[in-house]
Amino acid sequence: MKTINAINGINLHYARTTSHPYGTIGVHRVFEIDDQFLITLKAALKEVFDHCPLGAPKVITTAGIKVIKPGQHRHGKAFDLDAIFWDNHSLITNNFIHQKVLYLGIESFLRKHFGIVLNHFYPNHADHWHVDTSVPVDYDTNAKSETLYVQLVLQYVYGKSLIIDGVWGKQTSTLVDEVFARLNINTPITTIVNYKKFLTITGKIAFKLSEDAVTPLDLLENLEAVVDDLPTTNKHEVRQALNSFVLHTETQNWFSTLTDSHDLEAVIDSVIS
């Protein structure tokens, strides 16, 4: 077991207290971690930030590494990633809807190193990624966490419309085959070489897309996603108000002048060529 307060020169902070609440840069802390798990974590974060257009951050906030609770945390073999802070940018995991492609770019590379990655849509993990090495890296169609990731990138990176429920079915399978063909990746996804190639290419594509300027159409999509996630008692009234705005004649005329700046096909070609 080692004691650390940084990884690859990135300071580790804690932001889960009254003085340093979640979403802030927190306070510098010392954490205990298993020696072998630290090696894997270093390699994973190096690959993430070697590819990330923002480069290496100054601070990562973590909800814990060695924690007295059941599972891999008890042995210092799990890491909870709350947020990432660069000089002029930050990613707070609870804000997935507003930073979708950057979030999914990071997660793509994390999945190359950790067999368990629980993300924003996995129950009780909206505010952090949990990663551990308790199982090998592979793709299991019965694994909810892995299918959630695939469905998320299908929709938010590759522009496919589908139900995001963590259940592998005909719709997800068909879209995976379609995207794999476009990326020149052999199927099935359950072959480890194919899966890792998909993770690498998807991570690079997501990072490139994250560099595009946010458009009004992106912001509207984010707003609709937030409304859809509201409690049922509030959703109907807010949805009606949003629809009144969106369907107004002048709003529609304005929308007709807007263009989507994301050239997905060109980005895919630049990554796979």
Secondary structure, 3 states (H helix, E strand, C coil): CEEECEECCEEEEECCCCCCCCCCCCEECCEEECHHHHHHHHHHHHHHHHHCCCCCCCEEEEEECCCCCCCHHHHCCEEEEEEEECCCCEEEHHHHHHCHHHHHHHHHHHCCCCCEEECCCCCCCCCCEEEECCCCCCCCCCCHHHHHHHHHHHHHCCCCCCCCCCCCCHHHHHHHHHHHHHHCCCCCCCCHHHHHHHHHHHHHHHHHHHCCCCCHHHHHHHHHHHHHCCCHHHHHHHHHHHHHHHCCHHHHHHHCCCCCCCCHHHHHHHHHC
